[in-house]
């Protein structure tokens, strides 16, 4: 893996995380600090899973 591929993968994970965190904040009725931390952590796990799933199904 070269630096360009690493940078693109990191950008993809960050984009997924941002989108999923915003979705979490939209769906939560009251934003508390603990709820934000849990949502951000869950979004990070989901972002990693989404990136891994896309890499599995994309031909090289």
N, CA, C and O atoms as a Tripos MOL2 file, in Angstrom:
@<TRIPOS>MOLECULE
protein
  240   239    60     0     0
PROTEIN
NO_CHARGES

@<TRIPOS>ATOM
      1 N           0.8390   -1.1710    0.0000 N.3       1 UNK1
      2 CA          0.0000    0.0000    0.0000 C.3       1 UNK1
      3 C           0.8900    1.2410    0.0000 C.2       1 UNK1
      4 O           1.7610    1.3840    0.8580 O.2       1 UNK1
      5 N           0.6770    2.1190   -0.9400 N.am      2 UNK2
      6 CA          1.4690    3.3410   -0.9970 C.3       2 UNK2
      7 C           0.7610    4.4640   -0.2310 C.2       2 UNK2
      8 O          -0.3380    4.2740    0.2900 O.2       2 UNK2
      9 N           1.3960    5.6170   -0.1700 N.am      3 UNK3
     10 CA          0.8580    6.7180    0.6300 C.3       3 UNK3
     11 C          -0.4360    7.2630    0.0550 C.2       3 UNK3
     12 O          -1.2980    7.7260    0.8010 O.2       3 UNK3
     13 N          -0.5860    7.2130   -1.2780 N.am      4 UNK4
     14 CA         -1.8130    7.7230   -1.8990 C.3       4 UNK4
     15 C          -3.0100    6.8460   -1.5450 C.2       4 UNK4
     16 O          -4.0860    7.3580   -1.2340 O.2       4 UNK4
     17 N          -2.8310    5.5410   -1.5900 N.am      5 UNK5
     18 CA         -3.9030    4.6230   -1.2280 C.3       5 UNK5
     19 C          -4.2680    4.7770    0.2460 C.2       5 UNK5
     20 O          -5.4440    4.7410    0.6080 O.2       5 UNK5
     21 N          -3.2640    4.9470    1.0860 N.am      6 UNK6
     22 CA         -3.5080    5.1410    2.5110 C.3       6 UNK6
     23 C          -4.2890    6.4290    2.7520 C.2       6 UNK6
     24 O          -5.2110    6.4530    3.5670 O.2       6 UNK6
     25 N          -3.9240    7.4910    2.0510 N.am      7 UNK7
     26 CA         -4.6100    8.7690    2.2000 C.3       7 UNK7
     27 C          -6.0600    8.6820    1.7210 C.2       7 UNK7
     28 O          -6.9580    9.2230    2.3660 O.2       7 UNK7
     29 N          -6.2910    8.0110    0.6080 N.am      8 UNK8
     30 CA         -7.6560    7.8550    0.0930 C.3       8 UNK8
     31 C          -8.5120    7.0090    1.0310 C.2       8 UNK8
     32 O          -9.6910    7.3010    1.2330 O.2       8 UNK8
     33 N          -7.9260    5.9690    1.6000 N.am      9 UNK9
     34 CA         -8.6590    5.1280    2.5450 C.3       9 UNK9
     35 C          -9.0090    5.9180    3.8030 C.2       9 UNK9
     36 O         -10.1250    5.8140    4.3140 O.2       9 UNK9
     37 N          -8.0640    6.7020    4.3000 N.am     10 UNK10
     38 CA         -8.3330    7.5260    5.4790 C.3      10 UNK10
     39 C          -9.4210    8.5590    5.1850 C.2      10 UNK10
     40 O         -10.2710    8.8180    6.0370 O.2      10 UNK10
     41 N          -9.4050    9.1400    4.0070 N.am     11 UNK11
     42 CA        -10.4330   10.1100    3.6320 C.3      11 UNK11
     43 C         -11.8010    9.4450    3.5220 C.2      11 UNK11
     44 O         -12.8140   10.0290    3.9060 O.2      11 UNK11
     45 N         -11.8260    8.2280    2.9980 N.am     12 UNK12
     46 CA        -13.0910    7.5020    2.8910 C.3      12 UNK12
     47 C         -13.6570    7.1850    4.2710 C.2      12 UNK12
     48 O         -14.8540    7.3460    4.5130 O.2      12 UNK12
     49 N         -12.7920    6.7340    5.1690 N.am     13 UNK13
     50 CA        -13.2390    6.4290    6.5330 C.3      13 UNK13
     51 C         -13.7460    7.6990    7.2130 C.2      13 UNK13
     52 O         -14.7710    7.6700    7.8950 O.2      13 UNK13
     53 N         -13.0400    8.8040    7.0330 N.am     14 UNK14
     54 CA        -13.4640   10.0660    7.6360 C.3      14 UNK14
     55 C         -14.8030   10.5290    7.0720 C.2      14 UNK14
     56 O         -15.6440   11.0380    7.8130 O.2      14 UNK14
     57 N         -15.0050   10.3590    5.7750 N.am     15 UNK15
     58 CA        -16.2760   10.7560    5.1600 C.3      15 UNK15
     59 C         -17.4310    9.9040    5.6870 C.2      15 UNK15
     60 O         -18.4970   10.4270    6.0100 O.2      15 UNK15
     61 N         -17.2150    8.5930    5.7740 N.am     16 UNK16
     62 CA        -18.2300    7.7110    6.3350 C.3      16 UNK16
     63 C         -18.5390    8.0950    7.7780 C.2      16 UNK16
     64 O         -19.7020    8.1620    8.1780 O.2      16 UNK16
     65 N         -17.4720    8.3510    8.5640 N.am     17 UNK17
     66 CA        -17.6700    8.6940    9.9760 C.3      17 UNK17
     67 C         -18.4770    9.9790   10.1070 C.2      17 UNK17
     68 O         -19.3990   10.0550   10.9190 O.2      17 UNK17
     69 N         -18.1370   10.9820    9.3170 N.am     18 UNK18
     70 CA        -18.8530   12.2590    9.3950 C.3      18 UNK18
     71 C         -20.3220   12.0910    9.0240 C.2      18 UNK18
     72 O         -21.2040   12.6150    9.7050 O.2      18 UNK18
     73 N         -20.5810   11.3630    7.9490 N.am     19 UNK19
     74 CA        -21.9670   11.1690    7.5120 C.3      19 UNK19
     75 C         -22.7700   10.3910    8.5540 C.2      19 UNK19
     76 O         -23.9170   10.7350    8.8430 O.2      19 UNK19
     77 N         -22.1750    9.3600    9.1070 N.am     20 UNK20
     78 CA        -22.8940    8.5500   10.0930 C.3      20 UNK20
     79 C         -23.0750    9.2820   11.4220 C.2      20 UNK20
     80 O         -24.0800    9.0880   12.1060 O.2      20 UNK20
     81 N         -22.1170   10.1150   11.7850 N.am     21 UNK21
     82 CA        -22.2630   10.9090   13.0040 C.3      21 UNK21
     83 C         -23.3750   11.9410   12.8480 C.2      21 UNK21
     84 O         -24.1610   12.1530   13.7720 O.2      21 UNK21
     85 N         -23.4440   12.5820   11.6870 N.am     22 UNK22
     86 CA        -24.5200   13.5430   11.4290 C.3      22 UNK22
     87 C         -25.8710   12.8330   11.4470 C.2      22 UNK22
     88 O         -26.8380   13.3550   12.0010 O.2      22 UNK22
     89 N         -25.9420   11.6530   10.8490 N.am     23 UNK23
     90 CA        -27.1840   10.8850   10.8730 C.3      23 UNK23
     91 C         -27.5870   10.5610   12.3070 C.2      23 UNK23
     92 O         -28.7600   10.6750   12.6630 O.2      23 UNK23
     93 N         -26.6260   10.1600   13.1250 N.am     24 UNK24
     94 CA        -26.8990    9.8610   14.5330 C.3      24 UNK24
     95 C         -27.4630   11.0960   15.2380 C.2      24 UNK24
     96 O         -28.4480   11.0000   15.9690 O.2      24 UNK24
     97 N         -26.8400   12.2500   15.0200 N.am     25 UNK25
     98 CA        -27.2890   13.4740   15.6830 C.3      25 UNK25
     99 C         -28.6780   13.8940   15.2260 C.2      25 UNK25
    100 O         -29.4450   14.4570   16.0080 O.2      25 UNK25
    101 N         -29.0080   13.6250   13.9670 N.am     26 UNK26
    102 CA        -30.3430   13.9580   13.4650 C.3      26 UNK26
    103 C         -31.3890   13.0560   14.1140 C.2      26 UNK26
    104 O         -32.4880   13.5100   14.4320 O.2      26 UNK26
    105 N         -31.0570   11.7890   14.3120 N.am     27 UNK27
    106 CA        -32.0340   10.8370   14.8340 C.3      27 UNK27
    107 C         -32.1780   10.8650   16.3560 C.2      27 UNK27
    108 O         -33.1800   10.3800   16.8820 O.2      27 UNK27
    109 N         -31.2100   11.4160   17.0670 N.am     28 UNK28
    110 CA        -31.2840   11.4790   18.5260 C.3      28 UNK28
    111 C         -32.1020   12.7080   18.9130 C.2      28 UNK28
    112 O         -31.9140   13.7890   18.3550 O.2      28 UNK28
    113 N         -32.9980   12.5350   19.8590 N.am     29 UNK29
    114 CA        -33.8710   13.6440   20.2220 C.3      29 UNK29
    115 C         -33.1520   14.7330   21.0190 C.2      29 UNK29
    116 O         -33.3150   15.9180   20.7320 O.2      29 UNK29
    117 N         -32.3600   14.3400   22.0140 N.am     30 UNK30
    118 CA        -31.6260   15.3120   22.8260 C.3      30 UNK30
    119 C         -30.1460   14.9540   22.7810 C.2      30 UNK30
    120 O         -29.7650   13.8180   23.0630 O.2      30 UNK30
    121 N         -29.3180   15.9270   22.4270 N.am     31 UNK31
    122 CA        -27.8870   15.6630   22.2930 C.3      31 UNK31
    123 C         -27.2040   15.9450   23.6300 C.2      31 UNK31
    124 O         -27.0710   17.0940   24.0520 O.2      31 UNK31
    125 N         -26.7810   14.8800   24.2740 N.am     32 UNK32
    126 CA        -26.0270   14.9550   25.5190 C.3      32 UNK32
    127 C         -24.5880   14.5670   25.1980 C.2      32 UNK32
    128 O         -24.3340   13.9470   24.1650 O.2      32 UNK32
    129 N         -23.6600   14.9190   26.0520 N.am     33 UNK33
    130 CA        -22.2490   14.6050   25.7980 C.3      33 UNK33
    131 C         -22.0290   13.1080   25.6700 C.2      33 UNK33
    132 O         -21.3370   12.6540   24.7580 O.2      33 UNK33
    133 N         -22.6150   12.3380   26.5810 N.am     34 UNK34
    134 CA        -22.4470   10.8850   26.5350 C.3      34 UNK34
    135 C         -23.0540   10.3030   25.2610 C.2      34 UNK34
    136 O         -22.4660    9.4110   24.6500 O.2      34 UNK34
    137 N         -24.2130   10.7930   24.8580 N.am     35 UNK35
    138 CA        -24.8430   10.3020   23.6320 C.3      35 UNK35
    139 C         -23.9990   10.6410   22.4110 C.2      35 UNK35
    140 O         -23.9180    9.8480   21.4730 O.2      35 UNK35
    141 N         -23.3700   11.8160   22.4170 N.am     36 UNK36
    142 CA        -22.5110   12.1850   21.2990 C.3      36 UNK36
    143 C         -21.2850   11.2770   21.2340 C.2      36 UNK36
    144 O         -20.8930   10.8530   20.1470 O.2      36 UNK36
    145 N         -20.6780   10.9730   22.3730 N.am     37 UNK37
    146 CA        -19.4980   10.0970   22.3960 C.3      37 UNK37
    147 C         -19.8650    8.6950   21.9220 C.2      37 UNK37
    148 O         -19.1380    8.0930   21.1310 O.2      37 UNK37
    149 N         -20.9780    8.1820   22.3990 N.am     38 UNK38
    150 CA        -21.4230    6.8390   21.9730 C.3      38 UNK38
    151 C         -21.7390    6.8330   20.4870 C.2      38 UNK38
    152 O         -21.3710    5.8930   19.7830 O.2      38 UNK38
    153 N         -22.4080    7.8530   20.0040 N.am     39 UNK39
    154 CA        -22.7330    7.9330   18.5810 C.3      39 UNK39
    155 C         -21.4970    8.0440   17.7150 C.2      39 UNK39
    156 O         -21.4190    7.4170   16.6590 O.2      39 UNK39
    157 N         -20.5290    8.8360   18.1510 N.am     40 UNK40
    158 CA        -19.2910    8.9900   17.3840 C.3      40 UNK40
    159 C         -18.5020    7.6800   17.3600 C.2      40 UNK40
    160 O         -17.9180    7.3230   16.3370 O.2      40 UNK40
    161 N         -18.4860    6.9690   18.4820 N.am     41 UNK41
    162 CA        -17.7850    5.6830   18.5300 C.3      41 UNK41
    163 C         -18.4810    4.6510   17.6470 C.2      41 UNK41
    164 O         -17.8220    3.9090   16.9190 O.2      41 UNK41
    165 N         -19.7950    4.6050   17.7090 N.am     42 UNK42
    166 CA        -20.5440    3.6690   16.8550 C.3      42 UNK42
    167 C         -20.3610    4.0170   15.3810 C.2      42 UNK42
    168 O         -20.2650    3.1220   14.5410 O.2      42 UNK42
    169 N         -20.3120    5.2990   15.0630 N.am     43 UNK43
    170 CA        -20.0940    5.7260   13.6810 C.3      43 UNK43
    171 C         -18.7000    5.3430   13.2120 C.2      43 UNK43
    172 O         -18.5170    4.9970   12.0450 O.2      43 UNK43
    173 N         -17.7160    5.3990   14.0980 N.am     44 UNK44
    174 CA        -16.3530    5.0080   13.7260 C.3      44 UNK44
    175 C         -16.2840    3.5240   13.3910 C.2      44 UNK44
    176 O         -15.6520    3.1320   12.4100 O.2      44 UNK44
    177 N         -16.9300    2.7060   14.2010 N.am     45 UNK45
    178 CA        -16.9520    1.2630   13.9280 C.3      45 UNK45
    179 C         -17.6800    0.9830   12.6170 C.2      45 UNK45
    180 O         -17.2200    0.1740   11.8110 O.2      45 UNK45
    181 N         -18.8060    1.6430   12.4050 N.am     46 UNK46
    182 CA        -19.5670    1.4490   11.1740 C.3      46 UNK46
    183 C         -18.7940    1.9610    9.9570 C.2      46 UNK46
    184 O         -18.8890    1.3760    8.8780 O.2      46 UNK46
    185 N         -18.0360    3.0380   10.1170 N.am     47 UNK47
    186 CA        -17.2370    3.5680    9.0090 C.3      47 UNK47
    187 C         -16.1430    2.5790    8.6090 C.2      47 UNK47
    188 O         -15.8910    2.3720    7.4220 O.2      47 UNK47
    189 N         -15.5050    1.9780    9.5920 N.am     48 UNK48
    190 CA        -14.4940    0.9570    9.2890 C.3      48 UNK48
    191 C         -15.1240   -0.2430    8.5890 C.2      48 UNK48
    192 O         -14.5550   -0.7810    7.6390 O.2      48 UNK48
    193 N         -16.2960   -0.6610    9.0580 N.am     49 UNK49
    194 CA        -16.9850   -1.7940    8.4370 C.3      49 UNK49
    195 C         -17.4200   -1.4590    7.0080 C.2      49 UNK49
    196 O         -17.3050   -2.3020    6.1180 O.2      49 UNK49
    197 N         -17.9120   -0.2560    6.7800 N.am     50 UNK50
    198 CA        -18.3420    0.1370    5.4370 C.3      50 UNK50
    199 C         -17.1630    0.1920    4.4720 C.2      50 UNK50
    200 O         -17.2740   -0.2340    3.3220 O.2      50 UNK50
    201 N         -16.0440    0.7150    4.9380 N.am     51 UNK51
    202 CA        -14.8500    0.7800    4.0910 C.3      51 UNK51
    203 C         -14.3350   -0.6140    3.7810 C.2      51 UNK51
    204 O         -13.9620   -0.9040    2.6450 O.2      51 UNK51
    205 N         -14.3130   -1.4710    4.7820 N.am     52 UNK52
    206 CA        -13.8560   -2.8500    4.5630 C.3      52 UNK52
    207 C         -14.7900   -3.5880    3.6030 C.2      52 UNK52
    208 O         -14.3270   -4.3250    2.7320 O.2      52 UNK52
    209 N         -16.0890   -3.3960    3.7560 N.am     53 UNK53
    210 CA        -17.0510   -4.0540    2.8660 C.3      53 UNK53
    211 C         -16.8920   -3.5720    1.4370 C.2      53 UNK53
    212 O         -16.9670   -4.3740    0.5050 O.2      53 UNK53
    213 N         -16.6740   -2.2720    1.2420 N.am     54 UNK54
    214 CA        -16.4850   -1.7500   -0.1060 C.3      54 UNK54
    215 C         -15.2180   -2.3040   -0.7340 C.2      54 UNK54
    216 O         -15.2010   -2.6020   -1.9280 O.2      54 UNK54
    217 N         -14.1580   -2.4460    0.0520 N.am     55 UNK55
    218 CA        -12.9010   -2.9720   -0.4800 C.3      55 UNK55
    219 C         -13.0340   -4.4490   -0.8700 C.2      55 UNK55
    220 O         -12.3650   -4.9140   -1.7930 O.2      55 UNK55
    221 N         -13.8950   -5.1760   -0.1670 N.am     56 UNK56
    222 CA        -14.0780   -6.5970   -0.4830 C.3      56 UNK56
    223 C         -14.8030   -6.7730   -1.8110 C.2      56 UNK56
    224 O         -14.4500   -7.6560   -2.5920 O.2      56 UNK56
    225 N         -15.8040   -5.9530   -2.0760 N.am     57 UNK57
    226 CA        -16.6110   -6.1450   -3.2790 C.3      57 UNK57
    227 C         -16.0900   -5.4030   -4.5090 C.2      57 UNK57
    228 O         -16.5530   -5.6580   -5.6200 O.2      57 UNK57
    229 N         -15.1330   -4.4890   -4.3280 N.am     58 UNK58
    230 CA        -14.5780   -3.7440   -5.4580 C.3      58 UNK58
    231 C         -13.4500   -4.5370   -6.1070 C.2      58 UNK58
    232 O         -12.4860   -4.9040   -5.4350 O.2      58 UNK58
    233 N         -13.5600   -4.8070   -7.4090 N.am     59 UNK59
    234 CA        -12.4580   -5.5300   -8.0700 C.3      59 UNK59
    235 C         -11.2080   -4.6550   -8.1510 C.2      59 UNK59
    236 O         -11.2870   -3.4310   -8.2470 O.2      59 UNK59
    237 N         -10.0760   -5.3070   -8.1100 N.am     60 UNK60
    238 CA         -8.8100   -4.5630   -8.1500 C.3      60 UNK60
    239 C          -8.2470   -4.4890   -9.5330 C.2      60 UNK60
    240 O          -7.1870   -3.8980   -9.7370 O.2      60 UNK60
@<TRIPOS>BOND
     1     1     2 1
     2     2     3 1
     3     3     4 2
     4     3     5 am
     5     5     6 1
     6     6     7 1
     7     7     8 2
     8     7     9 am
     9     9    10 1
    10    10    11 1
    11    11    12 2
    12    11    13 am
    13    13    14 1
    14    14    15 1
    15    15    16 2
    16    15    17 am
    17    17    18 1
    18    18    19 1
    19    19    20 2
    20    19    21 am
    21    21    22 1
    22    22    23 1
    23    23    24 2
    24    23    25 am
    25    25    26 1
    26    26    27 1
    27    27    28 2
    28    27    29 am
    29    29    30 1
    30    30    31 1
    31    31    32 2
    32    31    33 am
    33    33    34 1
    34    34    35 1
    35    35    36 2
    36    35    37 am
    37    37    38 1
    38    38    39 1
    39    39    40 2
    40    39    41 am
    41    41    42 1
    42    42    43 1
    43    43    44 2
    44    43    45 am
    45    45    46 1
    46    46    47 1
    47    47    48 2
    48    47    49 am
    49    49    50 1
    50    50    51 1
    51    51    52 2
    52    51    53 am
    53    53    54 1
    54    54    55 1
    55    55    56 2
    56    55    57 am
    57    57    58 1
    58    58    59 1
    59    59    60 2
    60    59    61 am
    61    61    62 1
    62    62    63 1
    63    63    64 2
    64    63    65 am
    65    65    66 1
    66    66    67 1
    67    67    68 2
    68    67    69 am
    69    69    70 1
    70    70    71 1
    71    71    72 2
    72    71    73 am
    73    73    74 1
    74    74    75 1
    75    75    76 2
    76    75    77 am
    77    77    78 1
    78    78    79 1
    79    79    80 2
    80    79    81 am
    81    81    82 1
    82    82    83 1
    83    83    84 2
    84    83    85 am
    85    85    86 1
    86    86    87 1
    87    87    88 2
    88    87    89 am
    89    89    90 1
    90    90    91 1
    91    91    92 2
    92    91    93 am
    93    93    94 1
    94    94    95 1
    95    95    96 2
    96    95    97 am
    97    97    98 1
    98    98    99 1
    99    99   100 2
   100    99   101 am
   101   101   102 1
   102   102   103 1
   103   103   104 2
   104   103   105 am
   105   105   106 1
   106   106   107 1
   107   107   108 2
   108   107   109 am
   109   109   110 1
   110   110   111 1
   111   111   112 2
   112   111   113 am
   113   113   114 1
   114   114   115 1
   115   115   116 2
   116   115   117 am
   117   117   118 1
   118   118   119 1
   119   119   120 2
   120   119   121 am
   121   121   122 1
   122   122   123 1
   123   123   124 2
   124   123   125 am
   125   125   126 1
   126   126   127 1
   127   127   128 2
   128   127   129 am
   129   129   130 1
   130   130   131 1
   131   131   132 2
   132   131   133 am
   133   133   134 1
   134   134   135 1
   135   135   136 2
   136   135   137 am
   137   137   138 1
   138   138   139 1
   139   139   140 2
   140   139   141 am
   141   141   142 1
   142   142   143 1
   143   143   144 2
   144   143   145 am
   145   145   146 1
   146   146   147 1
   147   147   148 2
   148   147   149 am
   149   149   150 1
   150   150   151 1
   151   151   152 2
   152   151   153 am
   153   153   154 1
   154   154   155 1
   155   155   156 2
   156   155   157 am
   157   157   158 1
   158   158   159 1
   159   159   160 2
   160   159   161 am
   161   161   162 1
   162   162   163 1
   163   163   164 2
   164   163   165 am
   165   165   166 1
   166   166   167 1
   167   167   168 2
   168   167   169 am
   169   169   170 1
   170   170   171 1
   171   171   172 2
   172   171   173 am
   173   173   174 1
   174   174   175 1
   175   175   176 2
   176   175   177 am
   177   177   178 1
   178   178   179 1
   179   179   180 2
   180   179   181 am
   181   181   182 1
   182   182   183 1
   183   183   184 2
   184   183   185 am
   185   185   186 1
   186   186   187 1
   187   187   188 2
   188   187   189 am
   189   189   190 1
   190   190   191 1
   191   191   192 2
   192   191   193 am
   193   193   194 1
   194   194   195 1
   195   195   196 2
   196   195   197 am
   197   197   198 1
   198   198   199 1
   199   199   200 2
   200   199   201 am
   201   201   202 1
   202   202   203 1
   203   203   204 2
   204   203   205 am
   205   205   206 1
   206   206   207 1
   207   207   208 2
   208   207   209 am
   209   209   210 1
   210   210   211 1
   211   211   212 2
   212   211   213 am
   213   213   214 1
   214   214   215 1
   215   215   216 2
   216   215   217 am
   217   217   218 1
   218   218   219 1
   219   219   220 2
   220   219   221 am
   221   221   222 1
   222   222   223 1
   223   223   224 2
   224   223   225 am
   225   225   226 1
   226   226   227 1
   227   227   228 2
   228   227   229 am
   229   229   230 1
   230   230   231 1
   231   231   232 2
   232   231   233 am
   233   233   234 1
   234   234   235 1
   235   235   236 2
   236   235   237 am
   237   237   238 1
   238   238   239 1
   239   239   240 2
@<TRIPOS>SUBSTRUCTURE
     1 UNK1         2 RESIDUE 1 A UNK
     2 UNK2         6 RESIDUE 1 A UNK
     3 UNK3        10 RESIDUE 1 A UNK
     4 UNK4        14 RESIDUE 1 A UNK
     5 UNK5        18 RESIDUE 1 A UNK
     6 UNK6        22 RESIDUE 1 A UNK
     7 UNK7        26 RESIDUE 1 A UNK
     8 UNK8        30 RESIDUE 1 A UNK
     9 UNK9        34 RESIDUE 1 A UNK
    10 UNK10       38 RESIDUE 1 A UNK
    11 UNK11       42 RESIDUE 1 A UNK
    12 UNK12       46 RESIDUE 1 A UNK
    13 UNK13       50 RESIDUE 1 A UNK
    14 UNK14       54 RESIDUE 1 A UNK
    15 UNK15       58 RESIDUE 1 A UNK
    16 UNK16       62 RESIDUE 1 A UNK
    17 UNK17       66 RESIDUE 1 A UNK
    18 UNK18       70 RESIDUE 1 A UNK
    19 UNK19       74 RESIDUE 1 A UNK
    20 UNK20       78 RESIDUE 1 A UNK
    21 UNK21       82 RESIDUE 1 A UNK
    22 UNK22       86 RESIDUE 1 A UNK
    23 UNK23       90 RESIDUE 1 A UNK
    24 UNK24       94 RESIDUE 1 A UNK
    25 UNK25       98 RESIDUE 1 A UNK
    26 UNK26      102 RESIDUE 1 A UNK
    27 UNK27      106 RESIDUE 1 A UNK
    28 UNK28      110 RESIDUE 1 A UNK
    29 UNK29      114 RESIDUE 1 A UNK
    30 UNK30      118 RESIDUE 1 A UNK
    31 UNK31      122 RESIDUE 1 A UNK
    32 UNK32      126 RESIDUE 1 A UNK
    33 UNK33      130 RESIDUE 1 A UNK
    34 UNK34      134 RESIDUE 1 A UNK
    35 UNK35      138 RESIDUE 1 A UNK
    36 UNK36      142 RESIDUE 1 A UNK
    37 UNK37      146 RESIDUE 1 A UNK
    38 UNK38      150 RESIDUE 1 A UNK
    39 UNK39      154 RESIDUE 1 A UNK
    40 UNK40      158 RESIDUE 1 A UNK
    41 UNK41      162 RESIDUE 1 A UNK
    42 UNK42      166 RESIDUE 1 A UNK
    43 UNK43      170 RESIDUE 1 A UNK
    44 UNK44      174 RESIDUE 1 A UNK
    45 UNK45      178 RESIDUE 1 A UNK
    46 UNK46      182 RESIDUE 1 A UNK
    47 UNK47      186 RESIDUE 1 A UNK
    48 UNK48      190 RESIDUE 1 A UNK
    49 UNK49      194 RESIDUE 1 A UNK
    50 UNK50      198 RESIDUE 1 A UNK
    51 UNK51      202 RESIDUE 1 A UNK
    52 UNK52      206 RESIDUE 1 A UNK
    53 UNK53      210 RESIDUE 1 A UNK
    54 UNK54      214 RESIDUE 1 A UNK
    55 UNK55      218 RESIDUE 1 A UNK
    56 UNK56      222 RESIDUE 1 A UNK
    57 UNK57      226 RESIDUE 1 A UNK
    58 UNK58      230 RESIDUE 1 A UNK
    59 UNK59      234 RESIDUE 1 A UNK
    60 UNK60      238 RESIDUE 1 A UNK
